[in-house]
Amino acid sequence: MKKTILIILTLFSVTNAIAQTQNVDSLINVLNTQKMSADNKLQLYWDILLCYWNTDLDKNISYATEAIDYANKEDNILWRARFNRAIGMSYYFKGEYDLSLHALENAVGFANKAGNEQEENAAYIQIGNMYLAAGNLELALKYYTDILPALERLGQYEVYANTLSNIVSIHNRLHNPEIAREYNRLAMATAEKYNLIRPKMFAYLTAGHMYSEEDKLDSAVVNIRKSYEIGQTLNDKAHLVTCTQMLSGMYSDLGDNENAKKYAAECLDLAMEFGSKQKLLVAWLTIAKVNFNMKDYKQSDMFASYAWEADSTDLEQALNASGYLCGSNIFLGNTEKANYFFQKYIYIRNQLNDKSILNSLADMEIKYETEKKDIQIVSLKKERKLYIWLGVAGLLFAAALGFVLWQTVRSARREKQLIATRSVLDGEMGERARLAKDLHDRLSGNLSAVKIGLSDNREALKNVCDKLDYCIEEVRRVAHNLMPPSLQFGLKIALGDFVAQFPNIKFHFFGKEERLEERVEFIVYCCANELITNAVRHSGAENINVQLVQNEKHISFSIQDDGCGFDEKSVVKGLGLKSIYDRVASCGGKIDTVSSPGKGSETTIELKTQNI
């Protein structure tokens, strides 16, 4: 079967990474033995990181952490930005995307505070790379396209060319060959014009991928080998993993099993040296494919199992893994296992067939091109627009004044309603807390005392004691649901404790874990409780994913299930759903639900914490 190839291009420094050719042991020896100025020591840390960033992730993280501590001590904001960017990149190579995003957002903040636009651009690109590695193509493309004009304006041509190649890789995966070809042409032209080695390496790689998508495998191999040779001169193990993966797959499709097996083995060795979970996933699936084509189904099953167990949430990789597992076990005669992974393969393939993301990406592309044209048109129309606006200025002012007055009256009414709703919710929260405390401290205690008094006659009153045990447990459960004690430690912990009750629910947290206003945490928890309970009771889902995303400006909660779904137009809001909408409205938030019969459902709640 043909395998969709994931190309992850990595950008670290905004200048040529010449320090990679240095002897890292000698740099570390200088760091440990010689006294030097703060500026020289910070630069030395950076040179060490450049040596390790694509060869040893654990050492890179270790030295980056040490460098951040030193930069904090020296209160050097610019270097704090650079070192946070370095450690963020290492974390996303290891597949730890929440840690990566946290570090990269710190890098953006420090770069902005230092007033260094180039460093801020580099951090934004790394966030795009992180989303690309995580499989979120829409966010990755948004970051890349948003940053292109600034890179071109500042003359950051190496980063500009690499970013173009990243955009090519996304459009290749989305099967937009014409768009991909145009961006690749621009990337190659930029690399040739300014003699940029690393961008040229990436441009050859994306060109090879395009030829592969068009089944022109001979041309694809030529371009990938050129990219591979440049990667060897730079000792870029992350890039070499991708090249060997692609070469192995192409030789396998060409029927050259000897070369296919050779590059697959090299791919695995490089991935193990590099220490990236994502790269290991790629290597395992590469070997699984080669063994499947060579009819060594036992080996194919083994390596595909490694990939499936490591991460089955990346849909494209999971599709490949389930396909090899299904096919191998058919030939091995393991009917039950083959059928299980056949069902998984069908389910994942159906998810990938959702074309909504294509429309979203096309809209962003159109928006970017439109904005570029608008800049040129505006300058030509300014004079004519000036006379037009002068003619209608009086009318607009009168209309605006009337609108402001109407909006003021409307806002006042809405504010009164909002205050009333918040008062009711605040009263409910206080009453819940009081009732939960009374249930736990008074009623639960009294029931326990009754049980002790009755337990003297154990045989005669065994049934009574059993019922009292049930009542005591029920009181505790009710008290916990009314006002969970874990909420005092924060929303993340409270939701994690609640979700832990259900074996088929996975909880994910992204962003900065910071305490919010008590009322807001209570509202989000209550909404989450109601939505999760509804999904468990009514959806019939096998898997439920709960996600909480929090940063300085927003908090977002979503629950997604693969259950029976429902018709959004015909659904009737019961008391529970109405309560959720009222709570979200009281914080000025919004709630969005997407569902259809037989295709599961997803509900997202978003709040702007700055406005609460």
Secondary structure by P-SEA (a helix, b strand, c coil): cccbbbbbbbbccccccccccccaaaaaaaaacccccaaaaaaaaaaaaaacccccaaaaaaaaaaaaaaaaaaccaaaaaaaaaaaaaaaaaacaaaaaaaaaaaaaaaaaaaccaaaaaaaaaaaaaaaaaacaaaaaaaaaaaaaaaaaaacaaaaaaaaaaaaaaaaaaacaaaaaaaaaaaaaaaaaaaccaaaaaaaaaaaaaaaaaacaaaaaaaaaaaaaaaaaaaccaaaaaaaaaaaaaaaaaacaaaaaaaaaaaaaaaaaaaccaaaaaaaaaaaaaaaaaacaaaaaaaaaaaaaaacccaaaaaaaaaaaaaaaaaaacaaaaaaaaaaaaaaaaaaaacaaaaaaaaaaaaaaaaaaaaaaaaaaaaaaaaaaaaaaaaaaaaaaaaaaaaaaaaaaaaaaaaaaaaaaaaaaaaaaaaaaaaaaccaaaaaaaaaaaaccccccaaaaaaaaaaaaaaaaaaaaaaccccccccaaaaaaaaacccccbbbbbccccccccaaaaaaaaaaaaaaaaaaaccccccbbbbbbbbcccbbbbbbbbcccccccccccccaaaaaaaaaaaaacbbbbbbbcccccbbbbbbbccccc
